[in-house]
Amino acid sequence: MMSVPTGGSAPSLPTATGARGWWLITTTYFATSCLMHLQFSLWLVRPRETPWGQHALSELVPAAAALGGLLLGALVLRQIRRSPQPLLLGSAWLLWAAAVAVIDRWLTFSANEYFHYPQYALLAWLIARTLDPTRSRWIPGRVLFWTTLLGAIDELLQYLWLTASYSNYYDFNDVLTNLVAAVAGVLLFYGATARPPSAGDDRRWPRLEAGVVIVVALVVGAGAASERIQMVPRDPIEPGGLAWQSNGRWTLYLQRSADQYGSWQSGPRRGVHYVMRPSESLLALAIASAMLIAYGRRLGAAQPGDFVPDAATISPSSAGKSR
Protein backbone atom coordinates (compact mmCIF):
# COMPACT_ATOMS: atom_id res chain seq x y z
CA MET A 1 0.00 0.00 0.00
CA MET A 2 1.51 3.33 -1.08
CA SER A 3 0.57 6.76 0.13
CA VAL A 4 -0.23 9.32 -2.56
CA PRO A 5 1.14 12.81 -1.99
CA THR A 6 -1.28 15.69 -1.74
CA GLY A 7 -2.12 17.20 -5.08
CA GLY A 8 -2.91 13.82 -6.69
CA SER A 9 0.53 13.15 -8.14
CA ALA A 10 1.78 9.60 -8.45
CA PRO A 11 4.10 8.13 -5.80
CA SER A 12 7.76 8.90 -6.29
CA LEU A 13 9.97 6.20 -7.77
CA PRO A 14 11.90 5.52 -4.52
CA THR A 15 8.60 5.14 -2.61
CA ALA A 16 7.13 2.75 -5.19
CA THR A 17 10.36 0.76 -5.39
CA GLY A 18 10.54 0.48 -1.62
CA ALA A 19 6.94 -0.75 -1.42
CA ARG A 20 7.58 -3.42 -4.07
CA GLY A 21 10.71 -4.46 -2.20
CA TRP A 22 8.82 -5.06 1.05
CA TRP A 23 6.10 -6.99 -0.77
CA LEU A 24 8.81 -9.19 -2.29
CA ILE A 25 10.55 -9.71 1.05
CA THR A 26 7.30 -10.63 2.81
CA THR A 27 6.14 -12.99 0.06
CA THR A 28 9.54 -14.68 -0.20
CA TYR A 29 9.77 -15.12 3.56
CA PHE A 30 6.33 -16.74 3.82
CA ALA A 31 6.90 -19.06 0.84
CA THR A 32 10.34 -20.10 2.09
CA SER A 33 9.21 -20.72 5.66
CA CYS A 34 6.34 -22.88 4.38
CA LEU A 35 8.22 -24.93 1.81
CA MET A 36 11.27 -25.49 4.02
CA HIS A 37 9.23 -26.67 7.01
CA LEU A 38 9.95 -30.38 6.59
CA GLN A 39 13.63 -29.88 5.77
CA PHE A 40 14.07 -27.65 8.81
CA SER A 41 12.30 -30.16 11.07
CA LEU A 42 14.48 -33.02 9.84
CA TRP A 43 17.62 -30.93 10.23
CA LEU A 44 16.59 -30.08 13.77
CA VAL A 45 15.93 -33.66 14.95
CA ARG A 46 18.74 -35.41 13.06
CA PRO A 47 21.23 -37.04 15.51
CA ARG A 48 24.78 -35.73 15.27
CA GLU A 49 28.04 -37.06 16.63
CA THR A 50 29.42 -34.87 19.43
CA PRO A 51 32.16 -35.33 22.05
CA TRP A 52 29.33 -36.30 24.43
CA GLY A 53 27.72 -38.87 22.14
CA GLN A 54 24.89 -38.57 19.63
CA HIS A 55 22.65 -35.56 20.14
CA ALA A 56 20.16 -33.56 18.06
CA LEU A 57 19.91 -29.80 17.89
CA SER A 58 16.31 -30.13 19.04
CA GLU A 59 17.63 -30.87 22.53
CA LEU A 60 18.80 -27.25 22.70
CA VAL A 61 15.40 -25.80 21.80
CA PRO A 62 14.19 -25.30 25.43
CA ALA A 63 17.39 -23.41 26.29
CA ALA A 64 17.14 -21.37 23.08
CA ALA A 65 13.50 -20.58 23.88
CA ALA A 66 14.46 -19.41 27.37
CA LEU A 67 17.18 -17.17 25.94
CA GLY A 68 14.77 -15.82 23.34
CA GLY A 69 12.26 -15.10 26.08
CA LEU A 70 14.84 -13.10 28.04
CA LEU A 71 15.79 -11.09 24.94
CA LEU A 72 12.13 -10.45 24.18
CA GLY A 73 11.56 -9.36 27.78
CA ALA A 74 14.39 -6.84 27.54
CA LEU A 75 13.00 -5.51 24.25
CA VAL A 76 9.49 -5.26 25.72
CA LEU A 77 10.72 -3.34 28.77
CA ARG A 78 12.49 -0.88 26.49
CA GLN A 79 9.35 -0.56 24.39
CA ILE A 80 7.14 0.01 27.45
CA ARG A 81 9.39 2.85 28.63
CA ARG A 82 8.94 4.54 25.24
CA SER A 83 5.20 3.92 25.00
CA PRO A 84 2.69 6.76 25.55
CA GLN A 85 0.53 4.20 27.43
CA PRO A 86 3.00 1.99 29.32
CA LEU A 87 0.49 0.37 31.69
CA LEU A 88 -1.85 -0.65 28.88
CA LEU A 89 0.99 -1.95 26.72
CA GLY A 90 2.45 -3.82 29.67
CA SER A 91 -0.91 -5.47 30.38
CA ALA A 92 -1.20 -6.45 26.70
CA TRP A 93 2.18 -8.19 26.88
CA LEU A 94 1.17 -9.93 30.13
CA LEU A 95 -2.00 -11.16 28.44
CA TRP A 96 0.10 -12.42 25.55
CA ALA A 97 2.50 -14.23 27.93
CA ALA A 98 -0.48 -15.87 29.68
CA ALA A 99 -1.78 -17.14 26.33
CA VAL A 100 1.67 -18.56 25.52
CA ALA A 101 1.78 -20.29 28.93
CA VAL A 102 -1.66 -21.86 28.40
CA ILE A 103 -0.72 -23.10 24.94
CA ASP A 104 2.57 -24.50 26.22
CA ARG A 105 0.90 -26.27 29.14
CA TRP A 106 -2.00 -27.96 27.32
CA LEU A 107 -1.73 -27.61 23.53
CA THR A 108 1.95 -28.06 22.63
CA PHE A 109 3.14 -31.41 21.25
CA SER A 110 6.89 -30.80 21.46
CA ALA A 111 9.32 -28.01 22.30
CA ASN A 112 10.15 -27.70 18.61
CA GLU A 113 6.80 -25.95 18.17
CA TYR A 114 8.27 -22.93 19.93
CA PHE A 115 9.57 -21.96 16.49
CA HIS A 116 6.02 -20.91 15.58
CA TYR A 117 6.49 -17.81 17.72
CA PRO A 118 9.47 -16.19 15.97
CA GLN A 119 8.25 -17.46 12.58
CA TYR A 120 4.82 -15.83 12.75
CA ALA A 121 5.82 -12.84 14.84
CA LEU A 122 8.27 -11.96 12.08
CA LEU A 123 5.63 -12.60 9.39
CA ALA A 124 3.19 -10.27 11.17
CA TRP A 125 5.90 -7.62 11.53
CA LEU A 126 6.72 -7.88 7.82
CA ILE A 127 3.05 -7.64 6.83
CA ALA A 128 2.62 -4.59 9.06
CA ARG A 129 5.77 -3.01 7.62
CA THR A 130 4.55 -3.71 4.09
CA LEU A 131 1.00 -2.38 4.57
CA ASP A 132 1.76 0.47 6.96
CA PRO A 133 5.44 1.46 6.60
CA THR A 134 5.09 4.78 8.46
CA ARG A 135 2.72 3.45 11.16
CA SER A 136 0.25 6.14 10.10
CA ARG A 137 -2.67 3.89 9.03
CA TRP A 138 -2.87 1.90 12.30
CA ILE A 139 -4.24 -1.45 11.07
CA PRO A 140 -3.38 -4.11 13.71
CA GLY A 141 -6.64 -5.96 13.03
CA ARG A 142 -5.91 -6.36 9.34
CA VAL A 143 -2.35 -7.50 10.04
CA LEU A 144 -3.65 -10.18 12.43
CA PHE A 145 -6.25 -11.28 9.87
CA TRP A 146 -3.76 -11.81 7.04
CA THR A 147 -1.13 -13.43 9.24
CA THR A 148 -3.66 -15.85 10.71
CA LEU A 149 -5.06 -16.67 7.26
CA LEU A 150 -1.58 -17.38 5.91
CA GLY A 151 -0.88 -19.52 8.98
CA ALA A 152 -4.04 -21.54 8.29
CA ILE A 153 -2.92 -22.04 4.67
CA ASP A 154 0.50 -23.14 5.91
CA GLU A 155 -1.11 -25.76 8.17
CA LEU A 156 -3.25 -27.02 5.28
CA LEU A 157 -0.18 -27.42 3.07
CA GLN A 158 1.55 -29.37 5.82
CA TYR A 159 -1.41 -31.70 6.31
CA LEU A 160 -2.03 -32.33 2.61
CA TRP A 161 1.52 -32.38 1.29
CA LEU A 162 4.59 -31.17 3.15
CA THR A 163 4.36 -33.32 6.29
CA ALA A 164 1.62 -35.70 5.17
CA SER A 165 3.62 -38.76 6.25
CA TYR A 166 3.21 -37.92 9.95
CA SER A 167 0.32 -35.41 10.07
CA ASN A 168 -2.72 -37.18 11.48
CA TYR A 169 -5.07 -34.18 11.44
CA TYR A 170 -5.37 -30.58 10.36
CA ASP A 171 -3.75 -28.90 13.35
CA PHE A 172 -6.06 -26.23 14.76
CA ASN A 173 -3.75 -26.00 17.79
CA ASP A 174 -1.07 -24.59 15.51
CA VAL A 175 -3.50 -22.16 13.87
CA LEU A 176 -4.23 -20.70 17.30
CA THR A 177 -0.50 -20.64 18.13
CA ASN A 178 0.19 -18.78 14.89
CA LEU A 179 -2.36 -16.12 15.85
CA VAL A 180 -0.80 -15.63 19.29
CA ALA A 181 2.64 -15.44 17.68
CA ALA A 182 1.32 -12.83 15.23
CA VAL A 183 0.15 -10.70 18.15
CA ALA A 184 3.75 -10.43 19.32
CA GLY A 185 4.75 -9.11 15.90
CA VAL A 186 1.91 -6.57 15.95
CA LEU A 187 2.80 -5.40 19.46
CA LEU A 188 6.45 -5.05 18.51
CA PHE A 189 5.52 -3.00 15.44
CA TYR A 190 2.85 -0.72 16.95
CA GLY A 191 3.42 -0.95 20.71
CA ALA A 192 5.54 2.15 21.30
CA THR A 193 3.67 4.30 18.75
CA ALA A 194 0.62 6.40 19.50
CA ARG A 195 -2.14 6.25 16.93
CA PRO A 196 -1.96 9.32 14.66
CA PRO A 197 -5.12 11.46 14.50
CA SER A 198 -5.28 11.00 10.72
CA ALA A 199 -5.23 7.17 10.85
CA GLY A 200 -8.07 5.30 9.23
CA ASP A 201 -10.66 3.58 11.40
CA ASP A 202 -9.72 -0.09 11.85
CA ARG A 203 -13.02 -0.88 13.56
CA ARG A 204 -14.94 -1.63 10.37
CA TRP A 205 -14.07 -4.62 8.22
CA PRO A 206 -12.42 -3.50 4.98
CA ARG A 207 -14.06 -4.85 1.85
CA LEU A 208 -11.16 -7.09 0.85
CA GLU A 209 -10.97 -8.89 4.20
CA ALA A 210 -14.77 -9.21 4.39
CA GLY A 211 -14.81 -10.65 0.88
CA VAL A 212 -12.13 -13.19 1.76
CA VAL A 213 -14.09 -14.33 4.82
CA ILE A 214 -17.24 -14.75 2.72
CA VAL A 215 -15.41 -16.73 0.02
CA VAL A 216 -13.74 -19.04 2.55
CA ALA A 217 -17.04 -19.59 4.35
CA LEU A 218 -18.81 -20.40 1.07
CA VAL A 219 -16.08 -22.82 -0.03
CA VAL A 220 -16.03 -24.64 3.31
CA GLY A 221 -19.83 -24.66 3.50
CA ALA A 222 -20.19 -26.00 -0.03
CA GLY A 223 -17.54 -28.63 0.67
CA ALA A 224 -19.33 -29.77 3.82
CA ALA A 225 -22.75 -29.77 2.12
CA SER A 226 -21.45 -31.85 -0.78
CA GLU A 227 -19.55 -34.13 1.63
CA ARG A 228 -16.26 -33.30 -0.07
CA ILE A 229 -15.01 -31.94 3.26
CA GLN A 230 -15.69 -34.09 6.31
CA MET A 231 -14.30 -34.29 9.83
CA VAL A 232 -14.77 -37.92 10.89
CA PRO A 233 -13.79 -40.79 8.55
CA ARG A 234 -15.40 -44.20 8.90
CA ASP A 235 -12.07 -45.95 8.41
CA PRO A 236 -8.48 -44.71 8.78
CA ILE A 237 -7.39 -42.49 5.90
CA GLU A 238 -4.09 -42.55 4.03
CA PRO A 239 -1.53 -39.76 4.60
CA GLY A 240 -2.70 -36.47 3.17
CA GLY A 241 -6.30 -36.76 4.35
CA LEU A 242 -7.72 -37.30 0.84
CA ALA A 243 -9.83 -40.37 0.09
CA TRP A 244 -11.26 -41.38 -3.27
CA GLN A 245 -14.85 -42.60 -3.11
CA SER A 246 -16.43 -45.35 -5.18
CA ASN A 247 -18.24 -42.73 -7.29
CA GLY A 248 -14.91 -41.29 -8.41
CA ARG A 249 -15.07 -38.21 -6.18
CA TRP A 250 -12.51 -37.30 -3.56
CA THR A 251 -13.23 -36.29 0.02
CA LEU A 252 -10.97 -34.30 2.31
CA TYR A 253 -11.04 -35.54 5.89
CA LEU A 254 -9.70 -33.12 8.49
CA GLN A 255 -8.46 -36.03 10.58
CA ARG A 256 -7.17 -39.37 9.37
CA SER A 257 -8.97 -41.35 12.09
CA ALA A 258 -12.02 -40.68 14.24
CA ASP A 259 -10.12 -40.48 17.54
CA GLN A 260 -8.00 -37.33 17.01
CA TYR A 261 -10.05 -34.18 17.66
CA GLY A 262 -11.19 -33.57 21.22
CA SER A 263 -8.72 -36.10 22.62
CA TRP A 264 -5.59 -36.16 24.74
CA GLN A 265 -2.63 -37.41 22.73
CA SER A 266 0.83 -38.39 23.93
CA GLY A 267 3.69 -35.97 23.27
CA PRO A 268 7.24 -35.33 24.46
CA ARG A 269 6.64 -31.83 25.84
CA ARG A 270 4.22 -32.46 28.73
CA GLY A 271 3.50 -36.16 28.33
CA VAL A 272 0.07 -35.47 26.87
CA HIS A 273 -1.51 -32.56 25.03
CA TYR A 274 -5.04 -31.73 23.96
CA VAL A 275 -6.03 -31.73 20.28
CA MET A 276 -8.65 -29.03 19.77
CA ARG A 277 -11.83 -29.61 17.84
CA PRO A 278 -12.47 -27.18 14.95
CA SER A 279 -15.34 -25.55 16.87
CA GLU A 280 -13.16 -25.08 19.95
CA SER A 281 -10.35 -23.60 17.90
CA LEU A 282 -12.64 -21.19 16.03
CA LEU A 283 -14.16 -20.04 19.34
CA ALA A 284 -10.69 -19.51 20.83
CA LEU A 285 -9.59 -17.63 17.71
CA ALA A 286 -12.66 -15.38 17.87
CA ILE A 287 -12.22 -14.61 21.57
CA ALA A 288 -8.48 -14.02 21.27
CA SER A 289 -8.91 -11.81 18.20
CA ALA A 290 -11.65 -9.73 19.83
CA MET A 291 -9.63 -9.20 23.01
CA LEU A 292 -6.42 -8.34 21.22
CA ILE A 293 -8.05 -6.00 18.68
CA ALA A 294 -9.78 -4.26 21.60
CA TYR A 295 -6.36 -3.77 23.20
CA GLY A 296 -5.10 -2.47 19.88
CA ARG A 297 -7.82 0.17 19.78
CA ARG A 298 -7.10 1.22 23.34
CA LEU A 299 -3.40 1.42 22.56
CA GLY A 300 -4.28 3.48 19.53
CA ALA A 301 -6.35 5.99 21.50
CA ALA A 302 -3.72 8.72 21.34
CA GLN A 303 -4.07 11.98 23.19
CA PRO A 304 -3.54 15.24 21.29
CA GLY A 305 0.15 15.78 20.77
CA ASP A 306 1.11 12.15 21.47
CA PHE A 307 1.85 11.18 17.87
CA VAL A 308 5.43 11.52 16.72
CA PRO A 309 5.54 10.83 12.96
CA ASP A 310 8.01 8.38 11.59
CA ALA A 311 11.06 10.00 10.01
CA ALA A 312 9.99 8.68 6.62
CA THR A 313 6.82 10.77 6.75
CA ILE A 314 8.67 14.08 7.12
CA SER A 315 9.56 15.55 3.76
CA PRO A 316 12.60 17.84 3.36
CA SER A 317 10.31 20.75 2.49
CA SER A 318 8.18 20.33 5.62
CA ALA A 319 11.32 19.96 7.73
CA GLY A 320 12.59 23.23 6.34
CA LYS A 321 9.34 25.00 7.21
CA SER A 322 9.59 23.81 10.80
CA ARG A 323 12.91 25.52 11.42
C-alpha positions in Angstrom: 0.0 0.0 0.0 1.5 3.3 -1.1 0.6 6.8 0.1 -0.2 9.3 -2.6 1.1 12.8 -2.0 -1.3 15.7 -1.7 -2.1 17.2 -5.1 -2.9 13.8 -6.7 0.5 13.2 -8.1 1.8 9.6 -8.5 4.1 8.1 -5.8 7.8 8.9 -6.3 10.0 6.2 -7.8 11.9 5.5 -4.5 8.6 5.1 -2.6 7.1 2.8 -5.2 10.4 0.8 -5.4 10.5 0.5 -1.6 6.9 -0.8 -1.4 7.6 -3.4 -4.1 10.7 -4.5 -2.2 8.8 -5.1 1.0 6.1 -7.0 -0.8 8.8 -9.2 -2.3 10.6 -9.7 1.1 7.3 -10.6 2.8 6.1 -13.0 0.1 9.5 -14.7 -0.2 9.8 -15.1 3.6 6.3 -16.7 3.8 6.9 -19.1 0.8 10.3 -20.1 2.1 9.2 -20.7 5.7 6.3 -22.9 4.4 8.2 -24.9 1.8 11.3 -25.5 4.0 9.2 -26.7 7.0 9.9 -30.4 6.6 13.6 -29.9 5.8 14.1 -27.7 8.8 12.3 -30.2 11.1 14.5 -33.0 9.8 17.6 -30.9 10.2 16.6 -30.1 13.8 15.9 -33.7 15.0 18.7 -35.4 13.1 21.2 -37.0 15.5 24.8 -35.7 15.3 28.0 -37.1 16.6 29.4 -34.9 19.4 32.2 -35.3 22.0 29.3 -36.3 24.4 27.7 -38.9 22.1 24.9 -38.6 19.6 22.7 -35.6 20.1 20.2 -33.6 18.1 19.9 -29.8 17.9 16.3 -30.1 19.0 17.6 -30.9 22.5 18.8 -27.2 22.7 15.4 -25.8 21.8 14.2 -25.3 25.4 17.4 -23.4 26.3 17.1 -21.4 23.1 13.5 -20.6 23.9 14.5 -19.4 27.4 17.2 -17.2 25.9 14.8 -15.8 23.3 12.3 -15.1 26.1 14.8 -13.1 28.0 15.8 -11.1 24.9 12.1 -10.5 24.2 11.6 -9.4 27.8 14.4 -6.8 27.5 13.0 -5.5 24.3 9.5 -5.3 25.7 10.7 -3.3 28.8 12.5 -0.9 26.5 9.4 -0.6 24.4 7.1 0.0 27.4 9.4 2.8 28.6 8.9 4.5 25.2 5.2 3.9 25.0 2.7 6.8 25.6 0.5 4.2 27.4 3.0 2.0 29.3 0.5 0.4 31.7 -1.8 -0.6 28.9 1.0 -1.9 26.7 2.5 -3.8 29.7 -0.9 -5.5 30.4 -1.2 -6.5 26.7 2.2 -8.2 26.9 1.2 -9.9 30.1 -2.0 -11.2 28.4 0.1 -12.4 25.6 2.5 -14.2 27.9 -0.5 -15.9 29.7 -1.8 -17.1 26.3 1.7 -18.6 25.5 1.8 -20.3 28.9 -1.7 -21.9 28.4 -0.7 -23.1 24.9 2.6 -24.5 26.2 0.9 -26.3 29.1 -2.0 -28.0 27.3 -1.7 -27.6 23.5 2.0 -28.1 22.6 3.1 -31.4 21.2 6.9 -30.8 21.5 9.3 -28.0 22.3 10.2 -27.7 18.6 6.8 -26.0 18.2 8.3 -22.9 19.9 9.6 -22.0 16.5 6.0 -20.9 15.6 6.5 -17.8 17.7 9.5 -16.2 16.0 8.3 -17.5 12.6 4.8 -15.8 12.7 5.8 -12.8 14.8 8.3 -12.0 12.1 5.6 -12.6 9.4 3.2 -10.3 11.2 5.9 -7.6 11.5 6.7 -7.9 7.8 3.1 -7.6 6.8 2.6 -4.6 9.1 5.8 -3.0 7.6 4.5 -3.7 4.1 1.0 -2.4 4.6 1.8 0.5 7.0 5.4 1.5 6.6 5.1 4.8 8.5 2.7 3.5 11.2 0.3 6.1 10.1 -2.7 3.9 9.0 -2.9 1.9 12.3 -4.2 -1.5 11.1 -3.4 -4.1 13.7 -6.6 -6.0 13.0 -5.9 -6.4 9.3 -2.4 -7.5 10.0 -3.6 -10.2 12.4 -6.2 -11.3 9.9 -3.8 -11.8 7.0 -1.1 -13.4 9.2 -3.7 -15.9 10.7 -5.1 -16.7 7.3 -1.6 -17.4 5.9 -0.9 -19.5 9.0 -4.0 -21.5 8.3 -2.9 -22.0 4.7 0.5 -23.1 5.9 -1.1 -25.8 8.2 -3.3 -27.0 5.3 -0.2 -27.4 3.1 1.6 -29.4 5.8 -1.4 -31.7 6.3 -2.0 -32.3 2.6 1.5 -32.4 1.3 4.6 -31.2 3.1 4.4 -33.3 6.3 1.6 -35.7 5.2 3.6 -38.8 6.3 3.2 -37.9 9.9 0.3 -35.4 10.1 -2.7 -37.2 11.5 -5.1 -34.2 11.4 -5.4 -30.6 10.4 -3.8 -28.9 13.3 -6.1 -26.2 14.8 -3.7 -26.0 17.8 -1.1 -24.6 15.5 -3.5 -22.2 13.9 -4.2 -20.7 17.3 -0.5 -20.6 18.1 0.2 -18.8 14.9 -2.4 -16.1 15.8 -0.8 -15.6 19.3 2.6 -15.4 17.7 1.3 -12.8 15.2 0.1 -10.7 18.1 3.7 -10.4 19.3 4.8 -9.1 15.9 1.9 -6.6 15.9 2.8 -5.4 19.5 6.5 -5.0 18.5 5.5 -3.0 15.4 2.9 -0.7 17.0 3.4 -0.9 20.7 5.5 2.2 21.3 3.7 4.3 18.8 0.6 6.4 19.5 -2.1 6.3 16.9 -2.0 9.3 14.7 -5.1 11.5 14.5 -5.3 11.0 10.7 -5.2 7.2 10.9 -8.1 5.3 9.2 -10.7 3.6 11.4 -9.7 -0.1 11.8 -13.0 -0.9 13.6 -14.9 -1.6 10.4 -14.1 -4.6 8.2 -12.4 -3.5 5.0 -14.1 -4.9 1.9 -11.2 -7.1 0.9 -11.0 -8.9 4.2 -14.8 -9.2 4.4 -14.8 -10.6 0.9 -12.1 -13.2 1.8 -14.1 -14.3 4.8 -17.2 -14.8 2.7 -15.4 -16.7 0.0 -13.7 -19.0 2.5 -17.0 -19.6 4.4 -18.8 -20.4 1.1 -16.1 -22.8 0.0 -16.0 -24.6 3.3 -19.8 -24.7 3.5 -20.2 -26.0 0.0 -17.5 -28.6 0.7 -19.3 -29.8 3.8 -22.7 -29.8 2.1 -21.4 -31.9 -0.8 -19.5 -34.1 1.6 -16.3 -33.3 -0.1 -15.0 -31.9 3.3 -15.7 -34.1 6.3 -14.3 -34.3 9.8 -14.8 -37.9 10.9 -13.8 -40.8 8.6 -15.4 -44.2 8.9 -12.1 -46.0 8.4 -8.5 -44.7 8.8 -7.4 -42.5 5.9 -4.1 -42.6 4.0 -1.5 -39.8 4.6 -2.7 -36.5 3.2 -6.3 -36.8 4.3 -7.7 -37.3 0.8 -9.8 -40.4 0.1 -11.3 -41.4 -3.3 -14.8 -42.6 -3.1 -16.4 -45.3 -5.2 -18.2 -42.7 -7.3 -14.9 -41.3 -8.4 -15.1 -38.2 -6.2 -12.5 -37.3 -3.6 -13.2 -36.3 0.0 -11.0 -34.3 2.3 -11.0 -35.5 5.9 -9.7 -33.1 8.5 -8.5 -36.0 10.6 -7.2 -39.4 9.4 -9.0 -41.4 12.1 -12.0 -40.7 14.2 -10.1 -40.5 17.5 -8.0 -37.3 17.0 -10.0 -34.2 17.7 -11.2 -33.6 21.2 -8.7 -36.1 22.6 -5.6 -36.2 24.7 -2.6 -37.4 22.7 0.8 -38.4 23.9 3.7 -36.0 23.3 7.2 -35.3 24.5 6.6 -31.8 25.8 4.2 -32.5 28.7 3.5 -36.2 28.3 0.1 -35.5 26.9 -1.5 -32.6 25.0 -5.0 -31.7 24.0 -6.0 -31.7 20.3 -8.6 -29.0 19.8 -11.8 -29.6 17.8 -12.5 -27.2 14.9 -15.3 -25.6 16.9 -13.2 -25.1 19.9 -10.3 -23.6 17.9 -12.6 -21.2 16.0 -14.2 -20.0 19.3 -10.7 -19.5 20.8 -9.6 -17.6 17.7 -12.7 -15.4 17.9 -12.2 -14.6 21.6 -8.5 -14.0 21.3 -8.9 -11.8 18.2 -11.7 -9.7 19.8 -9.6 -9.2 23.0 -6.4 -8.3 21.2 -8.1 -6.0 18.7 -9.8 -4.3 21.6 -6.4 -3.8 23.2 -5.1 -2.5 19.9 -7.8 0.2 19.8 -7.1 1.2 23.3 -3.4 1.4 22.6 -4.3 3.5 19.5 -6.3 6.0 21.5 -3.7 8.7 21.3 -4.1 12.0 23.2 -3.5 15.2 21.3 0.2 15.8 20.8 1.1 12.1 21.5 1.9 11.2 17.9 5.4 11.5 16.7 5.5 10.8 13.0 8.0 8.4 11.6 11.1 10.0 10.0 10.0 8.7 6.6 6.8 10.8 6.8 8.7 14.1 7.1 9.6 15.5 3.8 12.6 17.8 3.4 10.3 20.8 2.5 8.2 20.3 5.6 11.3 20.0 7.7 12.6 23.2 6.3 9.3 25.0 7.2 9.6 23.8 10.8 12.9 25.5 11.4 
